[in-house]
Amino acid sequence: MLQKALVLVFVLASIACSLGCGSTSSHYLYTTVPVENQIIAYREDPNSGVITEISGSPYSVGEGANSLALHPSGKYLYASNPGQGGTVEDDISLFDIAIDGTLAESTRFPLGSSASTPQLLLIDPGGAYLYVMNTGSSNISVFAIDSGSGALTQVPNSPFNIGAQPLTMQLAPSGNFLFVSYVGLSSGFVATYSVTAGQLALVDSEPTNGLSPYSMVINSAGTYLYASNYVNNSIAVFAIGSTGALTLQAGTPLADGYNGPLSMIFDPSGNYLYVANQTSNNVSVYTINSDGLPAALTSSTSTNAYGTENTPSFLAIDPSGKYLFVANQGSGAGIQGFEISSGTLTAVTINAIGNSPSSIAILK
């Protein structure tokens, strides 16, 4: 079964950008390959977008390693290990990152008996807390991060119950709100949780008016949230209130025009929204109107989409904002790179992996 993209790459790309957009130094790209229990590490040439596997890669990690999160300091990389093939692991690996991008695993932190199947990791903008979405136990674990060692300590009251199986989660740019999408009887929903010192409190829950919202992104101002309805091929747009409460914008969900929108990401400028359409084998591109609504980019293509390898499942943008990377999970599984110019995409590199990658993190 194909791994469903869990949108972690949107936050990871934003973290990487905060470390120094526009730099001409090397960047490092990391991807998990669950079936091999590995992390593959690449050097990215910031002048061409070409990625080259670094010495020592791939690195062994826990069973079924699925999601990556980079600490804003650039010192630590975390990987979720849910287990696979009948083996249950349910822990988080901590890797130290050397100056040359190489990794060294230092320890693993168990989720505890109340949490299972960690599928997605997020770190708040200040690097103080790690959030873990557990699909097996339908809850969110929260860990405090030691800034000196990267060590994790579970906060009081964690894990926090969601009440339904979560599909993805996203933090507001301020770090004050955590949004979690989940399955409802007739619609997907997005729940808002206020965040105070790692403690979660439910604020609101709103329907997306579509099924299977596997992906969410938030604009840099923190005023709009976008959720892709995978089954309905649509994008719901919510205004975010001062309390974190959501209001579905009139005229949405909008038809994506393609099938299986699974992953979304903004470019660093916030001017363009990219959507990986898993079953259409392409990435569609939108500009954002003043009311927050997406509009198909038509400056260079009437179809506002660019073809990819089979089954594009998640997206990441490098710190400079010059290159978009697409993880493809179908035949020819691997990482595909595109150069970005005013929203348009030009293919520049393809790196075959052989087995489906499940996440990308990019570090300056």
Secondary structure as GFF3:
##gff-version 3
##sequence-region A 1 364
A	DSSP	alpha_helix	8	18	.	.	.	ID=ss1
A	DSSP	beta_strand	27	33	.	.	.	ID=ss2
A	DSSP	three_ten_helix	34	36	.	.	.	ID=ss3
A	DSSP	beta_strand	38	44	.	.	.	ID=ss4
A	DSSP	beta_strand	51	53	.	.	.	ID=ss5
A	DSSP	beta_strand	59	60	.	.	.	ID=ss6
A	DSSP	beta_strand	67	70	.	.	.	ID=ss7
A	DSSP	beta_strand	76	84	.	.	.	ID=ss8
A	DSSP	beta_strand	87	97	.	.	.	ID=ss9
A	DSSP	beta_strand	103	110	.	.	.	ID=ss10
A	DSSP	beta_strand	118	123	.	.	.	ID=ss11
A	DSSP	beta_strand	129	134	.	.	.	ID=ss12
A	DSSP	beta_strand	139	145	.	.	.	ID=ss13
A	DSSP	beta_strand	152	154	.	.	.	ID=ss14
A	DSSP	beta_strand	160	161	.	.	.	ID=ss15
A	DSSP	beta_strand	166	171	.	.	.	ID=ss16
A	DSSP	beta_strand	177	183	.	.	.	ID=ss17
A	DSSP	beta_strand	188	196	.	.	.	ID=ss18
A	DSSP	beta_strand	199	207	.	.	.	ID=ss19
A	DSSP	beta_strand	213	218	.	.	.	ID=ss20
A	DSSP	beta_strand	224	229	.	.	.	ID=ss21
A	DSSP	beta_strand	234	240	.	.	.	ID=ss22
A	DSSP	beta_strand	246	248	.	.	.	ID=ss23
A	DSSP	beta_strand	254	255	.	.	.	ID=ss24
A	DSSP	beta_strand	261	266	.	.	.	ID=ss25
A	DSSP	beta_strand	272	277	.	.	.	ID=ss26
A	DSSP	beta_strand	282	288	.	.	.	ID=ss27
A	DSSP	beta_strand	294	296	.	.	.	ID=ss28
A	DSSP	beta_strand	305	307	.	.	.	ID=ss29
A	DSSP	beta_strand	312	317	.	.	.	ID=ss30
A	DSSP	beta_strand	323	328	.	.	.	ID=ss31
A	DSSP	beta_strand	334	341	.	.	.	ID=ss32
A	DSSP	beta_strand	344	352	.	.	.	ID=ss33
A	DSSP	beta_strand	359	363	.	.	.	ID=ss34
###
